[in-house]
Amino acid sequence: MAVPDQTEAQMAERFGRPSPRAAISMAWHHPVSALAAKAAAAAGLAFWLGGLLPGDLGEYRYYAALGAYSVIYPSVSDSVVQAARAVVGVLLGALLAMGLQLTAWTNPITVGLAVGLGVLVGAWRWLRDQTTWVPVVALFVLAVGGARPEGYIEAYVVQIVVGALVGMLVNFVAFAPLPLHELQKSTTDLRRELARQVRAVANALSDEGGGRADDALAGLPEVGPARERVRLAIAQARSARKGNPRAPRTAHIHRALFDLGETLQRCSTAVESMAVVILDPHAQPLTDDLRRRTADLMISLAVLFEAVDDTVPDDGDVLAARRAVDGLIDAVDAESGAGRETRYVAGAAAVSGLRCLEAFVTSQRRSGADAAVVPGPPLVLPPDED
């Protein structure tokens, strides 16, 4: 459908509110929605299969649903590891309760010992997220198992194993997750925050006479949280690829997003360091010419970062940024009235800006096209209005 030329504000007003279909699609791609869908499918299937077990085993099918839910994790490899840990935790708790019942009946002392010893045993570092199984199972065995808990323990362990296997199967086959959308969103968010920070540095430098120098650093946008989200998203995506049957199909997209994300992290660190050096109110101030040229460099970098919809950087913007770097370097060489520290600070800004520019441009040209093809919720446009 052809969309007539409109201003950015008109486009935002028209497409700012997603249609019900688009909203449902976006909700489905949300990581919490995917996790809920996996947990629901695994628990329901495990409950049904647990009820098919012969004899009294089928009466404890709720534990199958619990076992399936407990191993639902965002990645396939984590699901497998957590299933093993859950089974071991259940066995340890059951053995602990049986040992206590061999020495005494169920009473306040044995219950307290079951929980206390269960916490100690569960502190085994290998169990990690499944550590609570040990005291919980020990307490359940004492509470429900009776004087001869062997039958209850058998049903408990069997159902938990069935549920864990179902959870792993669902995670592997039906809903094998690859957090591409989270990775792309965090990378785009960092790019926008970085652009805001670079512009803020440029504005502080452009302020005549440096009147805001004392609070310029404190007023800069904080990119640390956005950078940390990218780091976590990359780590989670790499973990999700392990053992994932869908991983080969998205390998090129992941590589592109890893490349861009790591480059933006380095650029944001460089910009922060650059801002601290340039805007330090206790340092020797830059001359007017060096301030102006450094601000020009910051603005040219901001223009590149702000073009988040471009799959490759605009050649004109890249050329403008390189000219800004060359202009700053030439000004440093030609500056005769500035002190040594001032020239060093301006030169360091030029070098940092050049490295950030070249790294970002190289990364976007290499990866930008692949990073832009993340499959996601379709854009459902409203009908044409006559």
N, C-alpha and C positions, 0 to 999 in steps of 0.2 A: 504494500500500500504506500503510495507516495504521500509524503508529509510536506505540506507547503512550508516555505521559509518563514521562520518565526524567531522572535528574540529568545534569548536564553531564559528570561523570566517567564515568557509565555510557555515555552516548552516545559519548564519546571512546574508551572501551574497545571498544565494539561496532563503531564505524565507523573506528577509527584505522588498521586494516590493510586496504588496498584489496584487492578480489578480483583474481584474475589478469586478468580482462577489463578492469577499471578500470586496473590497473597498465600493461597494454599500451597502453591508450588514452592514459594520461598520458605514457608514454614516446614515443608517436608525436607528441604535441604539443610535446615538448621541442625547442628550437631545434637542438641537435646532431643529434637524430634526423632532423629535417626536412632538415638540410644533408647528412647522410649519404645519405638516400634520393635527394635530388636528384643528388648526385655519382655515385651508383651507376647511376641511370637514364641520366644524360647520358653517362657513360663507356661503358656497355654499348651504347647506341644509336649513339654515335659510332664505336666499334670496328666495329660491324656495317656501318654505312654506308661507313666508310673502306675496308673490304674489298671493297666493290662497285666501287671505282674501277678503271678499265681499266689493263692493263699492269703495270709495276713499281710504280705508285703504290699499289696495294692491298697491297703487301708492307710498307708503312710505316704500317699502320692503327693501330698502338700510339700513334703521335703524335696521331691523331685523338682517342683516349681521353684523352691527356694534355691536349690543347687544351680539351676539354670540361670536364675537372676543374678546370682553371686559372681558368675564368671563372664558377664556381659561387660566388655570393655571396648573402648574406641578402636583398638587394633586387634588383628587376628592373633598375632604372636602373644600379646598380653593375655588374651582369653585362654590360650593353651596353658601358659604358665600359671595363671590364677586358678585354673581348674585343678592342676596338680597340687597346688598349695592348699586349696579348699579340701580336697580329699585327705591330704596328710593332716590338716588341722582337725578334721572330723575324727579321724582314727586316733589321734593323740588325745582328744577329749574323751572319747569312748573308753580308751584304755585307762586313762586317769580315773574315771568314774568307777570302772570295774575294780581297779586296785583298791579304791576306798571302800567299796562294798564288801570286799573280802575281809576287811578288818573291822567293820562296824556297819550298823544299819543307817538309814537316812535320817539324819538329825541336824540340828543347827551347826554342830561342829563339822560334820562331813560336808555339808553344803558350803560352809565358809571355806573349808580346805579346798573343795573342788574349784571354787571361783578363784581363790588366791593362788593355788598351784597352777590353775589354768592360765592365769595372767602371766605367771613366771615362765611357764613352758611356751606360751604364745609369744613371749618376747624374743624367741628365736628369729633372728633377722631375716632368714629365708622366707618366712611365712608372710611378712609384710602386710598387705591389705587383708589377708585371711587370718590374721592373728586372733580375732574374736571368736573364731570357730571353737577354739580349745575350751575356754571356760563355759561358753554357751552350751556346747554339746555335753560337757561333763555335768552341767546343771540339769539339762533335759533328761539325761540318762538316770540321774538320781531321782528326779521328780516323777518321771513317767515309767521308767524301766521296771520298777518294783524290785522284789528280792532277787529275782532271776532275770537280769536285764538282757540276756544274750539275744533273745528274739527281737527285742526293740532295737538293740544295737545293729543287728543284721539288717533290719528293715531300713533304719536310718542311713547306714552307710551305703546300702545298695541304691536307695532312692537318690541320695546326694550324688553318687557316681553317675546314675542315669541322667539326672538333671544337668550335671557338669558336661557330660558328653553331648547332650542336646544343645546346651548353650554354645559349645565350641562349634558344633555343626551349623547352627543358625548363623553364627558370626562369620563362618567361613564361606558358606554357600549362598545364603539368602541376602544378607546385608553386610557383606564384607566392606568396611568403611575405608574411604580414602579422603581425608579432609582437605580437598582441593579448594573449596570455597573459603574455608577459614584461612588457609594459607594465602590465597589471593587477596582477601579482604585485609588481612593484617599488613601485607606488603604495600597495598595501595594506601592504607591509612598512614603507614610510616612515611611514604613518599609525600603525602599531603602535609603531614606535620613537619617534615623536613623543609618543604617549600615555605611554610609559614615561618619557621625559625630563620631561614636564610633571609627572607624579606624583612623580618624584624631586625636582624643584624644590619642590613642595608639601611633601614630607616634610622637606626641609632647612629650610624656613621654619617648619614646625610643631614642629621640635625646640626644646624649651623652653630659652630662654637662648642659642640659637644655638651650642650646644657643638660642632657639627660644621662651623662656618663655614670653618675653615681648609682643610678638604679636601672641602667640599661640591661645589665646581666640578670638582675632579679626579675625583670619584666619579659625576658625571652620565653617563648613557648617551650614547654618541657617535652622533649622527644623520648626521654628514657622509657616511659611506660609503653609507647608504641614500638620502640626498638625491642623491648623485652617480649612483647606479644609476638613479634616476628620470630625471635629466637625460639620461643616455645612452640610456635606453629611449625617451624622447620623441624624441630626435634620430634614432635608428634607425628608429622607426616613421614619422616624417615622410619619411625617405629611402626607406623601403620603399613608400610610397604613390605615389611618382613612377613613372609609366608602368605601374602595376599594374592589370590588368583587374578585380581584385576590390575595388579601393579604394572605389568608390562604394557598395558594399553595406555597408561597415563605417564609412562616414564619420561617422555620428552617434556610434558607439561611440568612435572615435578622438578626436573633439572632446570628448566627455565625459571621457575619461581624460586628455587633454592639460589640460583645465580643472582637474580635481581634482589632477593631479600638480603643475602649476605653482602652484596655491594652497597645497598642502602644502609645497612648497619654500619659499615665502615665509613661511608660518607657522613652519616649523622654524627659519628664519634669525631671525625675530623672537623666538622663544622662547629661542634661544641668546643673543641679545643681551640679552634681558631677564634671563636667568639670570646673565650676567656682571655686570650692574649690581646686581642685587638681592643676590647672594651674595658679592660682592667683600668679602673679609675686612678690607680696608683702608678700606672706605667707612664712612660714618656708619651705624650699625645702625638698622633700622626699629623703631618702637615696637611693643609687643606687639599692639596693636589693628591696626596696619597690616600686621604680619606675618601675623596670623590672617586678615585679609580678603584679602590677596594670595594666601595659601595656598588659601583658598576659591575664588578665581578660577581658580587653577591646577587644582584638583580638578575644577571644573565643565568646564573645557576638556578635561581628560583623559577625562571621561565621554563627551563627544561624539566624541573621536577613537577611543575604544575600541569604539564601536558600529559595527564594520566591516561588519556584515551588514545594516545599515539603508540602504535606498535613499534615504531622506530623513531629516533629523535629527528626533529626537523633540522635539515642541513643549515638553514639560515640561523637558527638559534644556536647550533653548535659553533658555527663560524663566529657569531657575535661573542660567545663565551670565550673562545680562544683569543679573539682580539682583545677582550677585556683582560685576560691573563697577560698577554704580550704587552699591553699598555701599562699594566701595573709593574711588570718587570722592568720595562724601559724607564718608567718614572723613578723606580728605586735606583737604577744605574745613574740616572741623570741628576738625582737629588743631591744637591751640595749643601743646602742649608740645614738639613736634618741631621740629628745625631746618629751615632752608630746603632743604638738600641731601636730607634724609630725605623731605620732602614731594615734592620733585621726582622722586626715584627711585620712590616709590609712585605718583605721578601718571603717570610714564612707563610703568610696568607696567600701569596701568589702560588707558591709551590703546593700548599695543601689544596687550594682551589683547582689547580691543574690536575693533580692526582685524582681528586674526586670527580672532576669532569671527565677525564679519560676513562676511568674505571666505569662510571655510569654509562657513558656513551657506548663503550665496548660491550658492556653487559646487555644493554637494551637492544643493540643491533644484533647481538648473538641470540638473545632469548625473548625479546619483546613480543614477537609474533606468536611464539608458542605459549607464552604466559597469558596472552589475551584470549585463548581459546578454551578456557575452563568451561566445561559444560555446566550450565546452571539453569535457574528458573527462567522460562521464556518471558520476554517482554511482551505483554498483552496490551496492545494499543486500544484505546477507546474508539468507537466508531466515528467516522467522519461526521462532522456537524455541518449541515448545509447553512 
